[in-house]
Amino acid sequence: MDAFSLPGDTRHKGWYLALMAPNMKGPTFAWLDPSRLYCNSQALADCTSDLLAPFLNDTIDLVAGIDAMGFILGACAATTLGKGFLAIRKAGHLCVPTHNQGYSDYTGREKTMEVRLDVLKPGMKVLLVDQWIETGGTMKAAIQLLEKLGATVVGVAAVAIENTEGGKWIKDNYKFSHCIPEELQSQIDHKHLDSFKGFHN
């Protein structure tokens, strides 16, 4: 069993959130680092399982993940479902024909994402995965990108969806899944977890 793992009968939804690390480098970085939970095999498995639970009875043809951290959970979800994985890249990284979409990320910076043209078909049902939804700008752009190519976004999955204007828009318009128990949502929205108190680097 990995360090920090809990026995199966004591694990609850979101137990692995306590493994996430707080920002220790200042305001130019995100307020926390969720990727620490991926270093624990049980945490990664349980996080993936929790994200997929609402979609197990849905028809999903493909899983798409957003560059870059969405690749980790997206690939895990695709493997678990036995589906292919489509990478939505930052512009300029794909050497094949692409379709582009501009957006503003959580820092307010203007960016462009792209996706290859030879995979998506009209009507294809896609589960869209990212690590974290803060302002919702990146996820909304990914949704627009897939829908412009004729795909149907059957759901949106992320470790957390903050209750920002953009996060609420996603929750109001798409089936969604996240790993945050109701009692922790206010901590997520205020960008501080009580579990940080016990964090040891």
N, C-alpha and C positions, 0 to 999 in steps of 0.2 A: 504494500500500500504506500502511495506517495506521502511525503510530508504534507501535513495539513488535511489529509483525507479524513473523512468521518465514516463510521460503519453505516451500511445501507439503511438500517432501521432508524438511524438518528439524522439522516439527511433530509432536508426540507427544501422546497423550491427557493432558490436564491442563496443557499448556504455558502456558495462559492464566492458571492459578492464580497465577503469579508477578506478575500485574498487580493482584491484590487488595491493598487498602491496610490497614495495621494501624490499630487504634484509637489515635487521637491525642488523644482528649478525655476519657479517664478512665472509671471503672468503671460509670457509669450508662449507658454505651453497649455495644453488642455488641463482641466482641474483635477483629473485623475488618469491613471493608466490601467485600463481594464485588462490589458494583455497578460498581466501576471497570473490571472486565473488559468490561462491557456497552458502554463507550464506544469500544471497539475492534471494528470490524465483523467482522474475521476471528475474533477471540476469541469474540464472541457467536455467530457461525455455527458454530464448532467445538464450543463448549460445548453448543449445542442439538443438534448432530449426535451428540455423545457421549451425551447424555441419552436420545436416542430410539433409539439403536442396538439395545438389547435388545428393543424393542417393535415393530420394523418388520414382523414377521410376525404380530403380534397384531391382533385385531379391536378397533378403538377407534372409538367413536361420537362422543366429545366429549372435549375437554381442559378441565380445571378448574384454576384457579390461585387461590392464597390471597393475600388482601389483606395487604400491598400489593406487595411485591417479587416474589411469585409470579406477578403479572400479566405481568411482563416475559418471563420464560422460558416461562410458560404460553402467552402469545400467540404467541411465536416457534414453540413446538412445534406449536400448532394450525395456524398458517399453513403450516409445513413439511409437516404431515400432510394438509393440505387439510380440516381439521375445524373445527367451531365451538369457541368458547371461552366457558366459563362462569366468571364472577367470583364467588368466595366472599368476601363482604364483611364488614367489621366491622359490628356491629349498628347500625342507625339510618341507614344510607346508602341503602337501597333503598326506593323509593316505591310498591312493589307488594307483594302478599301474599308472605310469606316463612316459612321454617322456621328456627328458631334452635337453637344448640348452645353451651353454656357450656364454657369451658376455661381452663387456666392456661398462660400463655406462658412463654418461656424465662427471664423475669425473676421468675416466680412470681405475676405479677399476674392476677387473675381478669377474664376478658373474655368476650364473646359474639360469635359469628360467625353469619352468616345467608346463606341462598341463596334465590333466587326459586323459586316453585313451578310455573311454567309451562313449564319446559324438560325437567327430568328425568322419564323414564318408567321404569316397572319393567323391569329387565333391561338398561337402557342401560349400555354399557361405557365407563367413564370413566378416563382417565389423569389422575392428580392431581399437580400440580406446585407446588413452593415453592422459594424461594431456598436455604434452609439448614434442616437439621433438627438441633436441639441437644438439648433435652430430649424432643422428640417430642410434647409436649402439644398443640400447634397442629395438627399433621398428624393425630394420632389423632382429634381432634375433627372435623376435616374429613372423615375417613373415616366416622366415625359419622353425621355429618350426611347424607352422600350415601347411605349404606346404609339409613338410616331412610326415605329417600324411594324406596327400591327399586332404586337404581343398583348396579352391580357395579364395584368399584374394581379395574381390571385391572393397575394398577401405580402406584408412587409414584416420582417423580423429583425430585431436588434436586441442587444443586451439590455438597453434602456431606451425609452422614449421620454424625453423631458416634456413637461406640459407648457412648452412655449407656443407661440402662435402657429409656427410650422409643425411642431409635434402634434398639436391638437388637430390641425388640418389633416394630417395623415390618419390619425385615429378616427376622425369623423368620416373619412372617405374611402378607407381601405380596411380590409381585415388585417389585424396586426397581432404580433406576439412580442412579448418582452419578458425579461426574467426578474422584474422588480416586484416583490410582494407589496401589497397595497400600503402596508405600514411603513415602507421605506420610500414611497414615491415622493413625499414631501422633502425628505433628505436629498434625494436626487435633484429635485427642482431647486433646492437651495444650494446645491453644489457642495455638499459636505456630508460625509457619512460618519456616523458615530464610530464605526469600526476603525476609522483612521487613528483613533486614540491608542489603539493597541498595535499599530503598525510598527514593525521593526525592519529596517532596511537590510 
